[in-house]
């Protein structure tokens, strides 16, 4: 599947699909672009929401638009917390 423009990218999110997008950031531009999504999920319409989770998607510019090439999804909220802690110690706040 190709996406004509990354600004038009929509993750399926509604009560039926069990996915809700909480935020997004474009981390890099160019022929290879990375998008970060903050999402929460649930296993069914009556199930409780879980998350938040971080999804990193890498897209490549092709003749038809943009193609999803790779993705990384955290699978538990603690992973996102540990990632935030690691970045906080690796990157000075000066």
Secondary structure in CASP SS format (residue, H / E / C, confidence):
PFRMAT SS
TARGET T0000
AUTHOR 0000-0000-0000
METHOD secondary structure of the structure
MODEL  1
X C 1.00
X E 1.00
X E 1.00
X C 1.00
X C 1.00
X H 1.00
X H 1.00
X H 1.00
X C 1.00
X C 1.00
X C 1.00
X C 1.00
X C 1.00
X E 1.00
X C 1.00
X C 1.00
X C 1.00
X C 1.00
X E 1.00
X E 1.00
X E 1.00
X E 1.00
X E 1.00
X E 1.00
X E 1.00
X E 1.00
X E 1.00
X E 1.00
X C 1.00
X C 1.00
X C 1.00
X E 1.00
X E 1.00
X E 1.00
X E 1.00
X E 1.00
X E 1.00
X E 1.00
X E 1.00
X E 1.00
X E 1.00
X C 1.00
X C 1.00
X C 1.00
X C 1.00
X C 1.00
X C 1.00
X C 1.00
X C 1.00
X E 1.00
X E 1.00
X E 1.00
X E 1.00
X E 1.00
X E 1.00
X E 1.00
X E 1.00
X E 1.00
X E 1.00
X E 1.00
X E 1.00
X E 1.00
X C 1.00
X C 1.00
X E 1.00
X E 1.00
X E 1.00
X E 1.00
X E 1.00
X E 1.00
X E 1.00
X E 1.00
X E 1.00
X C 1.00
X C 1.00
X C 1.00
X H 1.00
X H 1.00
X H 1.00
X H 1.00
X H 1.00
X H 1.00
X H 1.00
X H 1.00
X H 1.00
X H 1.00
X H 1.00
X H 1.00
X H 1.00
X H 1.00
X C 1.00
X C 1.00
X C 1.00
X C 1.00
END
